[in-house]
Amino acid sequence: MAGLLFGTAGIPYSTPKHTTQNGIHRVAELGLDGMEIEFVRGVYMKAPDTNPVRILSDLLRIKLSAHAPYYLNFNAVEENKVKMSQHLLYQSAKMAHLCGAGSLVFHPGFYLTDSPSAAYESIRDNIRPVASRLQEEGFDITLRPEVSGKVTQFGDLKETMALCSEIPGLLPTIDFSHYHARTGKYNSYSEFSFMLSTMADYLGENAVLNMHIHVSGIDYSPRGEKQHLNLADSDFNYKELLLALRDRGCAGLVICESPNIEEDALLLKETYFSLA
């Protein structure tokens, strides 16, 4: 993958009839490069549904990723919730792979009453069997734990990088907007560059050549993320982020999660290619 590609989190709102295939068509019409299939409220596809999606995305050269259900928690107290999280991660990855997606984004869980270090161990140990099973069964898909926006959620930058360094088949989804909301900082060229260097320190320089990135406007409080906003309504410094990504030579897929997903995705792409 050379350079950055830009796409939408889900089917563009301007798509006449909201189906995955129509969304891929609309992404191509808009001049965007990718789309994240949203399994966030459930894995709505069956295996027979995936072949037309894969064929169409290949034909139109639209890069696909997918997002697992929001309600995974690999640090749940109840064993049945952990088992369900493992099942849903596996099913999401399987359907995403069959669609031709190269990455599956997921939220690993919450700290609950545990310390971050205890939560880390539980989350690592409960994700590892799923990653191993997918590799053993030949599913060529990267599991991508997401840097999270709330301080109650697992997903600090360094713990996300550490998790990926310990489990084969994992690479991060860096949501730069989330991390700005989580910390109240990390909104400048130097801070974005530091995040990229941290990623390379943990995972090697090749990791910045295979990135999955989320960007949006963001509203936040001392507890972190409150809601996504359009970029124009937020203090998120997307121009300096794009400059840092370009100067580092990053490659991968940038997914826009603003409420006006296709408009801000186009803004990001146009801004990136207009950088001096």
BAFI-3210 file (N, C-alpha, C; in Angstrom, 3 decimals, decimal comma, padded with zeros to 6 digits):
// residues 276
n [1|2|3|4|5|6|7|8|9|10|11|12|13|14|15|16|17|18|19|20|21|22|23|24|25|26|27|28|29|30|31|32|33|34|35|36|37|38|39|40|41|42|43|44|45|46|47|48|49|50|51|52|53|54|55|56|57|58|59|60|61|62|63|64|65|66|67|68|69|70|71|72|73|74|75|76|77|78|79|80|81|82|83|84|85|86|87|88|89|90|91|92|93|94|95|96|97|98|99|100|101|102|103|104|105|106|107|108|109|110|111|112|113|114|115|116|117|118|119|120|121|122|123|124|125|126|127|128|129|130|131|132|133|134|135|136|137|138|139|140|141|142|143|144|145|146|147|148|149|150|151|152|153|154|155|156|157|158|159|160|161|162|163|164|165|166|167|168|169|170|171|172|173|174|175|176|177|178|179|180|181|182|183|184|185|186|187|188|189|190|191|192|193|194|195|196|197|198|199|200|201|202|203|204|205|206|207|208|209|210|211|212|213|214|215|216|217|218|219|220|221|222|223|224|225|226|227|228|229|230|231|232|233|234|235|236|237|238|239|240|241|242|243|244|245|246|247|248|249|250|251|252|253|254|255|256|257|258|259|260|261|262|263|264|265|266|267|268|269|270|271|272|273|274|275|276]
n.u [000,856|000,736|001,268|-001,400|-004,793|-008,243|-011,351|-014,761|-016,494|-018,504|-021,497|-021,780|-023,752|-025,043|-025,707|-028,085|-029,745|-029,320|-027,155|-024,444|-023,088|-024,084|-023,042|-020,293|-020,215|-020,974|-018,890|-016,827|-017,864|-017,702|-015,031|-013,453|-011,465|-011,856|-013,793|-015,184|-016,712|-019,492|-019,980|-020,928|-023,241|-023,888|-023,120|-024,074|-023,921|-023,951|-022,061|-022,742|-023,403|-021,089|-019,448|-020,304|-019,711|-016,925|-016,100|-017,064|-015,721|-013,095|-013,258|-013,833|-011,724|-011,755|-010,732|-011,345|-012,230|-013,291|-015,486|-015,824|-018,531|-019,592|-019,923|-018,095|-016,148|-013,309|-012,415|-014,427|-016,214|-017,937|-017,844|-019,344|-019,745|-017,187|-016,738|-018,716|-017,730|-015,376|-016,462|-017,894|-015,836|-014,370|-016,332|-016,843|-014,320|-014,065|-016,210|-015,451|-012,999|-013,917|-015,304|-013,239|-011,904|-009,055|-008,501|-009,720|-011,320|-011,568|-012,928|-011,244|-012,172|-013,177|-011,808|-013,195|-013,404|-010,787|-007,203|-005,276|-003,122|-003,915|-006,260|-005,142|-003,736|-005,842|-007,305|-005,391|-004,916|-007,400|-007,914|-005,910|-006,439|-008,375|-007,054|-005,079|-006,634|-007,776|-005,493|-004,619|-006,696|-006,374|-007,267|-006,746|-006,417|-005,989|-006,224|-007,314|-006,969|-008,414|-007,258|-008,628|-011,242|-012,275|-011,572|-012,243|-012,120|-010,193|-007,353|-005,328|-002,546|000,058|-000,519|-002,088|-000,250|001,564|-000,027|-000,415|002,191|002,583|000,851|000,688|-000,534|-001,939|-002,346|-002,419|-005,416|-005,148|-006,772|-006,640|-008,158|-009,653|-007,548|-006,718|-009,042|-009,074|-006,812|-006,720|-004,711|-002,195|-002,504|-001,069|001,522|004,041|003,244|001,619|003,599|005,182|003,458|003,464|006,142|006,226|004,627|006,274|008,477|007,492|006,506|007,994|009,418|008,075|005,430|004,293|003,849|001,668|-000,965|-004,001|-006,312|-008,334|-010,237|-011,873|-013,917|-014,144|-015,783|-015,231|-014,564|-013,140|-013,271|-012,894|-013,808|-016,862|-018,650|-018,660|-017,819|-018,316|-015,433|-015,103|-016,404|-014,927|-012,008|-010,019|-006,899|-006,583|-005,117|-002,423|-002,052|-002,269|-000,056|002,005|001,687|002,273|004,946|006,233|006,053|003,907|001,672|-001,475|-004,910|-007,164|-009,888|-012,816|-014,768|-016,508|-019,750|-020,734|-019,843|-018,838|-018,326|-016,351|-014,431|-013,716|-012,731|-010,469|-008,947|-008,578|-007,220|-004,891|-003,639|-003,111|-001,112|001,726]
n.v [-001,187|002,083|005,313|007,387|006,433|007,412|007,248|006,364|005,913|003,529|003,347|005,942|008,846|010,030|008,024|006,556|004,218|002,440|000,091|-002,224|-002,715|-000,635|001,455|001,139|001,679|004,397|005,558|005,293|006,950|009,416|009,888|008,925|006,505|004,278|002,224|001,585|-001,220|-001,441|-003,342|-002,669|-002,769|-005,347|-008,416|-008,374|-009,695|-012,727|-015,565|-016,047|-013,448|-012,065|-012,407|-010,855|-008,314|-008,357|-008,778|-006,450|-004,382|-004,963|-004,584|-001,828|-000,823|-000,150|000,171|-001,929|-002,060|-003,226|-002,907|-004,251|-005,311|-002,847|-003,661|-005,472|-006,908|-007,772|-007,848|-008,503|-009,438|-011,602|-014,850|-015,727|-013,397|-012,785|-015,013|-014,544|-012,166|-013,112|-014,841|-013,007|-011,349|-013,177|-013,960|-011,490|-010,951|-013,096|-012,654|-010,135|-010,719|-012,427|-010,576|-009,234|-007,385|-005,956|-005,342|-005,433|-003,461|-003,063|-002,619|-003,238|-003,361|-002,532|-001,002|-001,404|-002,347|-002,944|-002,496|-000,709|-002,388|-004,965|-005,239|-005,149|-007,605|-009,484|-008,807|-009,189|-011,985|-013,016|-012,227|-013,409|-016,241|-015,989|-014,585|-016,476|-018,638|-017,564|-017,217|-019,884|-020,958|-019,734|-017,150|-014,162|-011,482|-008,466|-007,897|-005,074|-003,374|-000,483|002,791|004,448|006,812|007,420|007,695|005,580|003,393|000,674|001,377|003,261|004,903|003,658|001,189|000,017|-000,239|-001,976|-004,255|-005,004|-005,625|-007,957|-009,930|-011,894|-010,934|-008,691|-005,196|-001,670|000,404|003,685|006,183|009,348|011,523|010,504|010,131|012,696|013,627|011,950|012,659|015,418|016,675|016,229|017,345|018,620|019,186|018,253|016,571|014,688|013,586|012,449|010,400|008,754|008,010|006,582|004,411|003,230|002,595|000,548|-001,338|-001,434|000,115|-000,520|-000,599|001,921|002,034|000,600|001,440|001,888|004,323|006,494|009,453|012,391|015,280|016,233|016,220|016,813|016,099|016,400|013,668|012,519|011,499|012,823|013,138|012,647|015,173|017,360|018,278|021,051|022,066|021,561|021,530|019,982|019,442|018,806|019,427|019,678|017,084|015,639|016,675|015,722|012,969|012,818|013,751|011,781|009,731|007,971|005,264|003,841|003,418|005,998|006,591|008,415|009,558|011,581|013,175|014,067|012,148|011,625|014,193|015,297|013,325|013,769|016,355|015,831|014,276|016,073|018,129|016,814|016,207|018,704|019,749|021,752]
n.w [000,000|-000,996|000,186|001,574|001,852|001,680|003,350|004,309|007,431|007,329|005,260|002,935|003,672|001,565|-000,135|-002,244|-001,684|001,194|001,177|001,523|-000,907|-002,539|-001,092|-001,556|-004,297|-004,146|-002,673|-004,543|-006,590|-005,336|-005,345|-003,360|-001,491|000,122|002,448|005,605|006,756|008,795|011,445|013,868|015,404|015,258|013,547|010,533|008,142|006,210|005,037|002,220|001,450|001,093|-001,161|-003,506|-002,497|-002,160|-004,829|-006,092|-004,689|-005,377|-008,154|-008,344|-007,028|-004,298|-001,062|001,625|005,080|008,325|011,185|014,337|016,592|019,004|021,630|022,705|025,330|026,624|029,146|030,813|033,782|033,894|032,627|030,444|028,993|028,138|026,492|024,569|023,490|022,329|020,407|018,782|017,863|016,361|014,423|013,198|012,109|010,341|008,491|007,567|006,339|004,277|002,793|001,687|003,168|004,778|007,386|010,753|012,968|016,504|019,833|022,725|025,451|028,856|031,807|034,175|037,518|037,755|037,911|035,422|034,623|035,424|033,928|031,407|031,283|031,395|029,088|027,064|027,358|026,736|024,141|022,670|022,021|019,981|017,948|017,383|016,467|014,118|012,552|012,357|010,870|008,495|007,859|006,407|007,852|009,639|013,032|014,777|017,525|018,980|019,705|022,377|023,379|025,892|029,374|030,955|029,380|028,130|026,197|026,042|024,459|024,732|025,977|024,046|021,955|023,190|023,525|020,851|020,210|021,561|020,621|017,842|014,632|015,284|014,865|015,535|015,545|015,162|016,571|016,300|017,054|019,182|021,014|021,518|022,793|025,011|026,444|026,477|025,241|022,744|020,057|018,134|015,675|016,634|018,720|017,406|015,803|017,767|018,642|016,378|016,341|018,727|018,049|016,073|017,665|019,310|017,455|015,166|012,246|009,904|010,616|010,369|007,741|007,231|008,176|010,044|010,450|012,377|012,127|013,200|013,956|017,426|020,572|024,000|027,493|030,840|031,352|028,972|025,642|024,397|022,196|018,617|016,260|013,417|011,531|011,210|013,391|015,590|017,759|016,792|015,304|012,369|010,097|010,873|011,740|009,302|008,003|009,656|009,244|006,516|006,459|007,882|006,161|006,151|005,409|004,469|005,517|006,001|007,898|008,061|010,724|011,298|011,830|009,323|007,288|004,573|003,605|005,320|004,945|002,296|002,630|004,214|002,424|000,270|001,580|002,393|-000,066|-000,932|000,562|001,111]
ca.u [000,000|001,572|000,599|-002,628|-006,105|-009,241|-012,664|-015,843|-016,911|-019,827|-022,079|-021,985|-025,147|-025,625|-026,023|-029,549|-030,309|-028,202|-026,637|-022,982|-022,650|-024,367|-022,076|-019,021|-020,411|-021,011|-017,521|-016,089|-018,386|-017,231|-013,588|-012,769|-010,659|-012,113|-014,978|-015,186|-018,001|-019,817|-020,670|-020,883|-024,460|-024,092|-022,531|-025,311|-023,689|-023,663|-021,037|-023,166|-023,516|-019,790|-018,770|-020,540|-019,015|-015,503|-015,924|-017,292|-014,648|-011,922|-013,504|-013,785|-010,488|-012,106|-010,111|-012,312|-011,942|-014,552|-015,481|-016,567|-019,529|-019,116|-020,155|-017,098|-015,390|-012,431|-012,121|-015,679|-016,154|-018,708|-017,188|-020,167|-019,527|-015,889|-016,940|-019,470|-016,806|-014,495|-017,264|-018,210|-014,602|-014,077|-017,314|-016,602|-013,095|-014,341|-017,022|-014,640|-012,049|-014,635|-015,640|-012,024|-011,314|-007,748|-008,381|-010,917|-011,192|-012,407|-012,676|-010,941|-012,963|-013,170|-011,044|-014,125|-012,792|-009,404|-006,126|-004,929|-002,237|-004,705|-007,134|-004,294|-003,453|-007,067|-007,628|-004,392|-005,092|-008,686|-007,855|-004,903|-006,981|-009,089|-006,030|-004,442|-007,582|-007,889|-004,278|-004,610|-007,706|-005,964|-007,943|-005,729|-006,975|-005,302|-007,071|-006,792|-007,516|-008,487|-006,963|-009,978|-011,423|-012,760|-010,563|-012,695|-011,906|-008,864|-007,019|-004,246|-001,648|001,135|-001,024|-002,526|000,952|002,109|-000,899|-000,111|003,539|002,575|-000,020|000,821|-001,774|-002,543|-001,766|-003,393|-006,143|-004,859|-007,781|-005,957|-009,165|-009,898|-006,455|-006,817|-010,131|-008,713|-005,722|-006,798|-003,481|-001,955|-003,254|-000,102|002,440|005,060|002,604|001,262|004,855|005,563|002,621|003,955|007,420|005,903|004,181|007,446|009,316|006,895|006,098|008,897|009,153|007,118|004,055|003,761|003,544|000,458|-001,748|-005,446|-006,432|-009,638|-010,186|-013,145|-014,000|-014,422|-016,157|-014,685|-014,557|-012,021|-013,417|-012,596|-014,720|-018,306|-019,295|-017,966|-018,287|-017,693|-014,122|-015,231|-017,002|-014,062|-010,661|-009,022|-005,983|-006,389|-004,105|-001,103|-001,989|-001,977|001,330|002,863|001,593|003,010|006,385|006,746|005,942|002,926|000,779|-002,583|-006,282|-007,705|-011,347|-013,433|-015,911|-017,337|-021,155|-020,892|-018,682|-018,203|-017,842|-015,064|-013,466|-013,222|-011,914|-009,177|-008,195|-008,193|-006,204|-003,649|-002,983|-002,772|-000,056|002,917]
ca.v [000,000|003,273|006,547|007,320|006,353|008,078|006,650|006,668|004,937|003,087|003,733|007,398|009,242|010,429|006,830|006,537|003,107|002,067|-001,270|-002,204|-002,585|000,729|002,317|001,038|002,467|005,828|005,940|005,459|008,139|010,606|010,032|008,421|005,310|003,154|002,236|000,667|-001,889|-001,273|-004,402|-002,150|-003,178|-006,761|-008,930|-008,524|-010,446|-014,151|-015,858|-015,821|-012,019|-011,403|-012,512|-009,669|-007,167|-008,485|-008,593|-005,046|-003,544|-005,209|-003,972|-000,370|-000,511|000,470|-000,549|-002,186|-002,551|-003,455|-002,578|-005,236|-004,713|-001,972|-004,180|-006,440|-006,573|-008,889|-007,777|-008,698|-010,334|-012,803|-015,660|-015,801|-012,168|-012,950|-015,980|-013,876|-011,229|-013,906|-015,308|-011,884|-010,918|-014,186|-013,867|-010,232|-011,107|-014,038|-011,993|-009,066|-011,368|-012,907|-009,378|-008,679|-006,381|-006,329|-004,985|-005,402|-002,591|-003,463|-002,021|-004,397|-003,481|-001,498|-001,349|-001,745|-002,056|-003,419|-001,581|-000,861|-003,530|-006,198|-005,285|-005,474|-009,039|-010,208|-008,523|-009,893|-013,436|-013,389|-011,981|-014,263|-017,443|-015,625|-014,286|-017,747|-019,426|-016,962|-017,541|-021,324|-021,251|-019,110|-015,884|-013,125|-010,205|-007,900|-007,403|-003,749|-002,703|000,954|003,778|004,851|008,208|007,589|007,252|004,317|002,344|000,240|001,946|004,237|004,690|002,698|-000,157|-000,515|-000,667|-003,153|-005,384|-005,414|-006,200|-009,269|-010,909|-011,899|-010,691|-007,433|-003,876|-000,748|001,501|004,911|007,233|010,531|012,363|009,887|010,339|014,105|013,731|011,185|013,312|016,876|017,139|015,503|018,056|019,454|018,449|017,548|015,496|013,637|012,936|011,605|009,200|007,896|007,454|005,571|003,233|002,603|002,038|-000,706|-002,291|-001,386|001,189|-000,964|-000,402|003,197|001,832|-000,232|002,031|002,112|005,573|007,140|010,900|013,120|016,279|015,561|016,994|016,042|016,647|015,769|012,213|012,040|011,698|012,959|012,810|013,061|016,404|017,681|018,890|022,507|022,418|020,967|022,100|018,998|020,064|017,771|019,819|019,307|015,626|015,204|017,048|014,773|011,685|012,925|013,897|010,497|008,755|006,959|004,703|003,101|003,862|006,994|006,510|009,577|009,229|012,758|012,960|014,262|011,307|011,778|015,563|015,447|012,429|014,503|017,457|015,271|013,884|017,274|018,839|016,033|016,312|020,103|020,183|022,283]
ca.w [000,000|-001,106|000,558|002,360|001,225|002,522|003,202|005,243|008,438|006,944|003,982|002,873|003,868|000,282|-000,917|-002,408|-000,922|002,051|001,219|001,467|-002,299|-002,989|-000,423|-002,281|-005,520|-003,824|-002,310|-005,799|-007,270|-004,625|-005,507|-002,175|-001,744|001,011|003,299|006,735|006,933|010,207|012,178|015,236|016,125|015,000|012,305|009,771|006,905|006,174|004,032|000,827|001,154|001,033|-002,456|-004,341|-001,908|-002,492|-006,274|-006,429|-004,149|-006,226|-009,461|-008,228|-006,298|-003,020|000,053|002,687|006,421|009,032|012,620|015,124|017,488|020,077|022,979|023,152|026,540|026,952|030,580|031,548|034,941|033,589|031,599|029,237|028,218|027,472|025,409|023,513|022,842|021,471|019,272|017,896|017,203|015,345|013,345|012,486|011,322|009,252|007,471|006,983|005,426|003,099|002,007|001,114|004,056|005,294|008,799|011,584|014,135|017,636|021,138|023,580|026,671|029,888|033,007|035,257|038,823|037,727|037,552|034,001|034,375|035,538|032,754|030,259|031,270|031,033|027,691|026,244|027,423|026,140|022,694|022,040|021,359|018,755|016,945|017,008|015,667|012,790|011,805|012,084|009,854|007,240|007,575|006,225|008,295|010,793|014,120|015,107|018,707|018,732|020,741|022,782|023,748|027,266|030,334|031,543|028,383|027,724|024,897|026,068|023,327|024,978|026,239|022,756|021,235|023,869|023,195|019,477|020,164|022,219|019,964|016,377|013,900|015,726|014,679|016,119|014,912|015,906|016,465|016,817|017,703|020,483|021,966|021,908|023,767|026,213|027,178|026,440|024,581|021,496|019,022|017,426|014,808|017,414|019,484|016,451|015,412|018,907|018,603|015,301|016,790|019,734|017,302|015,454|018,732|019,775|016,418|014,028|011,290|008,886|011,083|009,868|006,323|007,173|009,252|009,978|011,191|012,489|012,333|013,195|014,999|018,701|021,755|025,112|028,847|031,563|031,321|027,630|024,515|024,592|020,928|017,402|015,632|012,145|011,757|011,297|014,684|016,609|017,841|016,367|014,351|011,358|009,109|011,384|011,708|007,939|007,725|010,378|008,543|005,256|006,687|008,369|005,080|006,546|004,398|005,049|005,279|006,932|007,920|008,694|011,577|011,567|011,460|007,870|006,998|003,268|003,422|005,997|004,297|001,128|003,140|004,617|001,231|-000,475|002,362|002,352|-001,366|-001,202|001,473|000,427]
c.u [000,890|000,761|-000,661|-003,853|-007,128|-010,621|-013,602|-016,056|-018,348|-020,254|-022,273|-023,469|-025,831|-025,919|-027,539|-030,248|-029,179|-027,990|-025,125|-022,489|-022,924|-023,409|-020,724|-019,096|-020,318|-019,631|-016,697|-016,549|-017,859|-015,741|-012,812|-012,196|-011,058|-013,395|-014,805|-016,590|-018,315|-020,653|-020,912|-022,115|-024,814|-023,499|-023,693|-025,134|-023,529|-022,684|-021,512|-023,269|-022,181|-019,167|-019,044|-019,831|-017,540|-015,256|-016,052|-016,162|-013,358|-012,073|-013,316|-012,549|-010,771|-011,557|-011,125|-011,623|-013,298|-014,367|-016,381|-017,590|-018,905|-019,048|-019,234|-016,475|-014,587|-011,920|-013,394|-015,470|-016,813|-018,063|-018,008|-020,008|-018,180|-016,037|-017,704|-018,586|-015,868|-015,236|-017,519|-016,972|-014,244|-015,031|-017,122|-015,390|-013,323|-015,134|-016,242|-013,652|-012,747|-015,081|-014,427|-011,393|-009,983|-007,582|-009,737|-010,623|-012,061|-011,978|-012,430|-011,762|-012,794|-012,344|-011,951|-013,464|-011,320|-008,425|-005,855|-004,054|-002,989|-005,644|-006,342|-004,065|-004,677|-007,394|-006,662|-004,680|-006,396|-008,753|-006,956|-005,497|-007,718|-008,090|-005,362|-005,355|-007,696|-006,665|-004,239|-005,578|-007,457|-006,685|-006,913|-006,330|-006,238|-006,332|-006,466|-007,509|-007,372|-008,050|-008,273|-010,019|-011,852|-011,741|-010,968|-012,452|-010,444|-008,563|-006,115|-003,270|-000,645|000,611|-001,563|-001,337|001,547|001,293|-000,578|001,268|003,569|001,797|000,187|-000,539|-002,495|-001,682|-002,817|-004,244|-005,838|-005,942|-007,190|-006,931|-009,510|-008,788|-006,374|-007,892|-009,758|-007,724|-005,889|-005,590|-003,396|-002,799|-002,341|000,820|003,441|004,457|002,152|002,512|005,354|004,751|003,102|005,291|007,207|005,451|005,374|008,357|008,799|006,818|007,008|008,465|008,145|005,672|003,461|003,472|002,293|-000,479|-003,244|-005,734|-007,891|-009,430|-011,612|-012,948|-014,419|-014,784|-015,760|-014,764|-013,338|-012,094|-013,190|-013,694|-016,169|-019,064|-018,407|-018,631|-017,742|-016,388|-014,220|-015,758|-016,142|-012,728|-009,596|-008,220|-005,617|-005,321|-002,706|-000,953|-001,600|-000,543|002,299|002,854|002,386|004,510|007,017|006,717|004,949|002,090|-000,314|-003,907|-006,725|-009,223|-011,904|-014,685|-016,726|-018,794|-021,421|-019,812|-018,042|-017,662|-016,482|-014,018|-012,867|-012,346|-010,524|-008,331|-007,697|-007,099|-004,861|-002,911|-002,681|-001,643|001,173|004,144]
c.v [001,234|004,506|006,311|007,265|006,920|007,494|006,994|005,536|004,549|003,631|005,250|007,756|009,616|009,242|006,691|005,436|002,472|000,554|-001,176|-002,012|-001,188|001,724|002,307|001,823|003,963|006,338|006,189|006,706|009,426|010,866|009,664|007,038|004,091|003,319|001,202|000,090|-001,925|-002,448|-003,967|-002,522|-004,635|-007,160|-009,312|-009,317|-011,932|-014,403|-015,635|-014,340|-011,385|-011,392|-011,314|-008,420|-007,196|-008,215|-007,118|-004,158|-003,736|-004,493|-002,458|000,120|000,307|-000,410|-000,697|-002,529|-002,804|-003,118|-003,568|-004,550|-003,920|-002,688|-005,340|-005,965|-007,797|-008,823|-007,942|-009,667|-011,668|-013,567|-015,714|-014,554|-012,204|-013,895|-015,350|-012,880|-011,969|-014,383|-014,176|-011,360|-011,888|-014,060|-012,598|-010,356|-012,021|-013,365|-010,869|-009,634|-011,813|-011,753|-008,792|-007,594|-006,881|-006,104|-005,046|-004,581|-003,149|-002,723|-003,158|-004,492|-002,305|-001,967|-001,893|-001,406|-002,460|-002,270|-001,731|-002,076|-004,854|-006,346|-005,680|-006,983|-009,851|-010,035|-009,253|-011,396|-013,891|-013,121|-012,994|-015,522|-017,140|-015,350|-015,569|-018,579|-018,876|-017,283|-019,016|-021,688|-020,502|-017,835|-014,757|-011,764|-009,760|-007,418|-006,107|-003,151|-001,192|001,763|004,469|006,283|008,457|007,019|005,962|003,126|001,956|000,874|003,147|003,904|003,574|001,303|-000,795|-001,014|-001,928|-004,399|-005,915|-006,060|-007,614|-010,336|-010,840|-011,706|-009,432|-006,245|-002,873|-000,014|002,735|005,924|008,471|011,463|011,817|010,228|011,791|014,274|013,064|011,947|014,817|017,507|016,446|016,071|019,000|018,569|017,637|016,389|014,356|012,866|012,017|010,310|008,230|007,256|006,375|004,278|002,494|001,970|000,678|-001,763|-002,316|-000,344|000,774|-000,739|000,904|003,132|000,985|000,205|001,970|003,235|006,004|008,622|011,439|014,377|015,596|016,579|016,163|016,827|016,077|014,244|011,637|012,348|011,836|012,572|013,249|014,318|016,475|018,428|020,401|022,965|021,982|021,696|021,132|019,533|019,071|018,144|019,442|017,792|015,140|015,533|016,081|013,407|011,720|012,945|012,605|009,434|007,654|006,512|003,925|003,753|004,801|006,962|007,698|009,149|010,464|012,453|013,127|013,457|011,558|013,182|015,749|014,488|013,105|015,675|016,962|014,916|015,108|018,050|018,130|016,244|017,756|020,612|020,631|021,463]
c.w [000,000|-000,744|001,362|001,457|002,202|002,257|004,339|006,236|008,134|005,596|003,961|002,963|002,558|-000,627|-001,033|-001,613|-000,135|002,092|001,112|000,038|-002,848|-002,346|-001,117|-003,588|-005,218|-003,426|-003,572|-006,548|-006,644|-004,834|-004,261|-002,464|-000,932|001,801|004,400|006,884|008,419|010,722|013,624|016,062|015,857|013,660|011,394|008,482|007,187|005,032|002,594|000,443|000,777|-000,356|-003,365|-003,814|-002,288|-003,975|-006,645|-005,918|-004,938|-007,569|-009,411|-007,477|-005,039|-001,902|001,179|004,002|007,072|010,504|013,342|016,029|018,635|021,423|023,359|024,466|026,961|028,392|031,402|032,711|034,608|032,431|030,319|028,372|027,502|026,282|024,248|022,767|021,897|020,221|018,277|017,180|016,082|014,155|012,523|011,577|010,125|008,138|006,790|005,969|004,145|002,199|001,294|001,958|004,597|006,777|009,473|012,833|015,258|018,892|022,125|024,856|027,606|031,082|034,114|036,594|038,875|037,512|036,062|033,720|034,468|034,344|031,514|030,166|030,864|029,558|026,763|026,196|026,777|024,639|022,001|021,376|020,060|017,633|016,458|016,117|014,247|011,938|011,426|010,962|008,543|006,878|007,571|006,564|009,552|011,803|014,642|016,318|018,560|019,949|021,097|023,305|025,175|028,247|031,036|030,619|028,296|026,369|024,969|024,933|023,601|025,265|024,955|021,954|021,861|023,538|021,801|019,375|020,732|021,464|018,454|015,711|014,317|015,311|015,144|015,090|015,746|015,588|017,123|017,527|019,082|021,474|022,411|022,980|025,087|027,089|027,330|025,782|023,220|020,352|018,248|016,599|015,626|018,198|018,571|016,022|016,522|018,918|017,530|015,672|017,847|019,063|016,701|016,500|019,193|018,678|015,200|013,011|010,220|009,312|010,562|008,371|006,128|008,292|008,965|010,963|011,224|012,781|012,319|014,026|016,291|019,773|022,966|026,415|029,563|031,606|029,924|026,633|024,969|023,326|019,772|016,852|014,213|012,416|011,947|012,652|015,863|016,646|017,332|015,187|013,243|010,341|009,586|011,476|010,318|007,550|008,408|009,697|007,239|005,491|007,188|007,270|005,372|005,352|005,106|004,722|006,391|006,814|008,694|009,447|011,965|011,232|009,963|007,143|005,636|003,041|004,085|005,444|003,066|001,548|003,535|003,398|000,466|000,257|002,274|001,034|-001,768|-000,308|000,689|000,803]
res [m|a|g|l|l|f|g|t|a|g|i|p|y|s|t|p|k|h|t|t|q|n|g|i|h|r|v|a|e|l|g|l|d|g|m|e|i|e|f|v|r|g|v|y|m|k|a|p|d|t|n|p|v|r|i|l|s|d|l|l|r|i|k|l|s|a|h|a|p|y|y|l|n|f|n|a|v|e|e|n|k|v|k|m|s|q|h|l|l|y|q|s|a|k|m|a|h|l|c|g|a|g|s|l|v|f|h|p|g|f|y|l|t|d|s|p|s|a|a|y|e|s|i|r|d|n|i|r|p|v|a|s|r|l|q|e|e|g|f|d|i|t|l|r|p|e|v|s|g|k|v|t|q|f|g|d|l|k|e|t|m|a|l|c|s|e|i|p|g|l|l|p|t|i|d|f|s|h|y|h|a|r|t|g|k|y|n|s|y|s|e|f|s|f|m|l|s|t|m|a|d|y|l|g|e|n|a|v|l|n|m|h|i|h|v|s|g|i|d|y|s|p|r|g|e|k|q|h|l|n|l|a|d|s|d|f|n|y|k|e|l|l|l|a|l|r|d|r|g|c|a|g|l|v|i|c|e|s|p|n|i|e|e|d|a|l|l|l|k|e|t|y|f|s|l|a]
***
